[in-house]
C-alpha cells in the first residue's frame, strides 16, 4: 500500500512521512502535478525539507499517472466515447513529470530518492530518453541544474511499471530504460488490467528475455525498490 502525502503544508507533510515511516510503511505517494493544486513543481526549494526526509527514510515515492488538468481542453474537444483520444495523452504527459524531476535538478540534489511512476508503460520512454539525451549531446541544449545526461538520473532514480506491451522487449531498445527499472503490473481492477489472465500475460510479456531478467521484472525489482522480504513480496503481489 502507498500512502498519499499532502503537500499543501510542508510541516504537515514532514510529520506524516515520519509517522508512516515509524509505522513501517513501504511506499509513499505524491501528486504527479503540483500545479494542479496551485503549487510549484518539485524543483522548487519549498519541497527540499520534505524530499530530504523522504530520501533519509529510503521509502520509494509512487507517482500514479493522473488526469492532468492541462488536458481538460482536449477532453472538451474529444468526440470519442470515454475520451479515448485523451486517455493515452494522460500517459504521455508523464514525460512532463520526468522532465521536472530530472532536468529541473531534483535528482541531482537528492541522489538517493527512489521514484516509481505507476502505469506509464515502457515503449515510449525509450524514445523520450533518447530524445532528451540527444538535446544535450547533439542539439547543444544547456541544462544547468544537472551534471549528467538525463538518462543517467532516470536509470539511477526512477522505475516504471508496464502492464501488457507485448512487443516492448522484442522491438524497443528497452535497455536504455534499464532492466532494473521496469516492473510488471496487472493494474487490477482498472480497464487495462490483465486479470483474470495475469500470470499468462506476464509470462508472455517477458518471454523474449533471459530468465534472470524475467525474474527482475516480475518480482526482483519490486522486492528491491520497496524493501520487501519474501513474505512481504507475496503479500504485495497483484492478481
C-alpha positions as CSV (number, residue, x, y, z in Angstrom):
1,X,0.0,0.0,0.0
2,X,1.2,3.5,-0.9
3,X,0.3,6.4,1.4
4,X,-0.7,9.8,0.0
5,X,1.3,12.7,1.4
6,X,-0.4,16.1,1.4
7,X,2.0,18.7,0.1
8,X,0.0,21.9,0.7
9,X,1.6,22.2,4.2
10,X,5.3,21.1,4.3
11,X,5.4,20.8,8.1
12,X,2.3,18.6,8.0
13,X,3.9,16.6,5.2
14,X,7.0,16.1,7.2
15,X,5.0,14.9,10.2
16,X,3.1,12.5,8.1
17,X,6.2,11.0,6.5
18,X,7.7,10.5,9.9
19,X,4.5,8.9,11.2
20,X,4.3,6.5,8.3
21,X,8.0,5.6,8.4
22,X,7.6,4.7,12.1
23,X,4.5,2.5,11.2
24,X,6.6,0.5,8.7
25,X,5.1,1.9,5.5
26,X,6.7,0.5,2.3
27,X,6.0,3.5,0.0
28,X,4.6,7.0,-0.2
29,X,2.6,8.7,-2.9
30,X,2.9,12.3,-4.1
31,X,0.7,14.2,-6.5
32,X,2.2,14.0,-10.0
33,X,1.4,17.6,-11.0
34,X,1.6,20.0,-8.0
35,X,0.4,23.0,-10.2
36,X,-3.0,21.3,-10.2
37,X,-3.1,22.2,-6.5
38,X,-1.8,25.7,-7.1
39,X,1.7,24.8,-6.0
40,X,5.1,25.0,-7.7
41,X,6.7,22.0,-9.3
42,X,9.0,19.7,-7.3
43,X,12.2,21.5,-8.3
44,X,11.1,24.4,-6.1
45,X,13.0,24.8,-2.8
46,X,9.8,24.6,-0.7
47,X,10.0,20.8,-1.1
48,X,13.6,20.4,-0.1
49,X,13.0,19.6,3.6
50,X,10.3,17.0,2.5
51,X,12.4,15.4,-0.2
52,X,15.4,15.3,2.2
53,X,13.4,13.4,4.8
54,X,11.9,11.0,2.3
55,X,15.4,10.3,1.0
56,X,16.6,9.7,4.6
57,X,13.7,7.1,5.1
58,X,14.6,5.2,2.0
59,X,10.9,4.9,1.1
60,X,10.1,5.0,-2.6
61,X,7.7,7.7,-3.9
62,X,5.0,6.5,-6.2
63,X,3.6,8.9,-8.8
64,X,0.5,7.4,-10.4
65,X,-0.4,8.6,-13.9
66,X,-3.2,11.1,-13.5
67,X,-5.7,13.1,-15.4
68,X,-3.5,16.2,-16.0
69,X,-5.9,19.1,-15.8
70,X,-4.0,20.7,-18.7
71,X,-5.8,18.1,-20.8
72,X,-9.2,19.5,-19.9
73,X,-9.3,21.3,-23.2
74,X,-8.7,18.1,-25.1
75,X,-11.4,16.3,-23.1
76,X,-13.9,19.0,-24.1
77,X,-12.9,18.5,-27.8
78,X,-12.6,14.7,-27.7
79,X,-15.5,13.3,-29.8
80,X,-14.9,9.7,-28.7
81,X,-16.8,7.7,-26.0
82,X,-14.8,7.5,-22.8
83,X,-12.4,10.2,-24.0
84,X,-10.4,7.7,-26.0
85,X,-8.2,10.3,-27.6
86,X,-7.3,11.9,-24.3
87,X,-6.5,8.6,-22.4
88,X,-3.1,7.9,-24.0
89,X,-2.2,11.5,-23.8
90,X,-2.6,11.3,-20.0
91,X,0.0,8.5,-20.1
92,X,2.3,10.5,-22.3
93,X,2.1,13.6,-20.1
94,X,4.2,11.6,-17.6
95,X,7.1,13.0,-19.7
96,X,6.4,16.4,-18.2
97,X,6.8,15.0,-14.7
98,X,10.0,13.2,-15.7
99,X,11.4,16.5,-17.0
100,X,10.6,18.4,-13.8
101,X,12.3,15.8,-11.6
102,X,15.3,15.2,-13.9
103,X,16.0,18.3,-15.8
104,X,14.8,20.5,-13.0
105,X,17.6,19.2,-10.9
106,X,15.7,17.5,-8.1
107,X,17.5,14.2,-8.6
108,X,20.8,16.0,-8.8
109,X,20.2,17.4,-5.3
110,X,18.7,14.3,-3.9
111,X,20.6,11.4,-5.4
112,X,19.1,8.7,-3.2
113,X,15.4,9.4,-3.9
114,X,13.5,6.5,-5.4
115,X,10.6,7.3,-7.7
116,X,8.1,4.8,-9.1
117,X,5.9,6.0,-11.9
118,X,2.9,3.7,-12.0
119,X,1.3,2.6,-15.3
120,X,3.1,4.8,-17.8
121,X,4.4,1.8,-19.8
122,X,7.8,1.5,-21.3
123,X,8.0,1.7,-25.1
124,X,7.6,5.5,-25.4
125,X,10.1,6.1,-22.6
126,X,12.9,4.7,-24.7
127,X,12.2,7.4,-27.3
128,X,11.9,10.1,-24.7
129,X,15.3,9.2,-23.1
130,X,17.0,9.1,-26.4
131,X,15.5,12.5,-27.3
132,X,16.4,14.3,-24.1
133,X,20.0,12.9,-24.2
134,X,20.3,14.0,-27.8
135,X,19.2,17.5,-26.8
136,X,22.4,17.7,-24.7
137,X,24.8,15.7,-26.8
138,X,23.9,16.9,-30.4
139,X,21.4,19.7,-30.2
140,X,23.5,21.8,-27.7
141,X,20.8,22.4,-25.1
142,X,22.1,23.7,-21.8
143,X,20.7,22.1,-18.6
144,X,22.4,23.9,-15.8
145,X,20.7,22.1,-13.0
146,X,22.2,18.7,-13.8
147,X,25.7,17.4,-14.4
148,X,24.9,14.1,-16.2
149,X,22.8,13.2,-19.1
150,X,19.1,12.9,-18.3
151,X,19.1,9.2,-18.9
152,X,21.6,8.8,-16.1
153,X,19.1,10.1,-13.5
154,X,16.3,8.0,-14.9
155,X,18.2,4.8,-14.6
156,X,19.6,5.7,-11.1
157,X,16.4,7.0,-9.5
158,X,13.3,6.1,-11.5
159,X,11.3,2.9,-12.0
160,X,8.2,2.4,-14.1
161,X,5.5,-0.3,-14.4
162,X,4.3,-1.9,-17.5
163,X,1.1,-3.9,-17.9
164,X,0.8,-5.5,-21.3
165,X,3.1,-4.2,-24.1
166,X,3.6,-7.4,-26.0
167,X,6.3,-6.1,-28.3
168,X,8.2,-4.0,-25.9
169,X,11.0,-6.5,-25.2
170,X,11.3,-7.6,-28.8
171,X,11.1,-4.3,-30.7
172,X,12.1,-1.4,-28.5
173,X,15.6,-0.6,-27.1
174,X,14.4,-1.1,-23.6
175,X,18.0,-1.3,-22.3
176,X,18.0,2.5,-22.4
177,X,15.4,2.4,-19.7
178,X,17.3,-0.2,-17.8
179,X,16.2,-3.7,-17.0
180,X,16.3,-3.0,-13.2
181,X,14.0,0.0,-13.7
182,X,11.0,-1.9,-15.0
183,X,8.3,-3.7,-13.0
184,X,5.3,-5.7,-14.3
185,X,1.9,-4.8,-13.0
186,X,-1.6,-6.3,-13.6
187,X,-3.3,-2.9,-13.0
188,X,-6.2,-4.7,-11.3
189,X,-9.0,-3.7,-11.3
190,X,-8.7,-0.9,-13.9
191,X,-9.8,-1.3,-17.5
192,X,-6.2,-2.0,-18.7
193,X,-5.9,-4.9,-16.3
194,X,-4.8,-8.3,-17.5
195,X,-6.9,-10.0,-14.8
196,X,-8.0,-12.9,-14.8
197,X,-5.2,-14.0,-17.0
198,X,-2.4,-12.0,-15.4
199,X,0.1,-14.8,-14.9
200,X,-0.2,-15.8,-18.6
201,X,0.1,-12.1,-19.7
202,X,3.2,-11.6,-17.5
203,X,4.8,-14.7,-18.9
204,X,4.2,-13.6,-22.5
205,X,5.4,-10.1,-21.8
206,X,8.8,-11.3,-20.5
207,X,9.2,-14.3,-22.7
208,X,11.9,-12.8,-25.0
209,X,14.1,-12.1,-22.0
210,X,16.7,-14.4,-20.3
211,X,15.5,-16.0,-17.0
212,X,17.4,-13.6,-14.7
213,X,15.8,-10.5,-16.4
214,X,12.3,-12.1,-16.3
215,X,12.7,-12.6,-12.6
216,X,13.7,-9.0,-12.1
217,X,10.7,-7.6,-13.9
218,X,8.1,-9.9,-12.3
219,X,9.4,-9.8,-8.8
220,X,13.1,-8.9,-8.0
221,X,12.9,-5.2,-8.9
222,X,9.8,-4.7,-6.7
223,X,11.4,-6.6,-3.9
224,X,14.5,-4.3,-4.0
225,X,12.7,-1.0,-4.6
226,X,10.0,-1.5,-2.0
227,X,12.4,-3.1,0.5
228,X,10.3,-6.3,0.7
229,X,11.3,-9.6,2.2
230,X,9.9,-12.8,0.7
231,X,6.8,-12.7,2.8
232,X,6.2,-9.0,2.0
233,X,6.7,-9.7,-1.7
234,X,4.0,-12.3,-1.7
235,X,1.6,-10.1,0.2
236,X,2.1,-7.2,-2.2
237,X,1.7,-9.4,-5.4
238,X,-1.3,-8.4,-7.6
239,X,-3.9,-10.7,-9.2
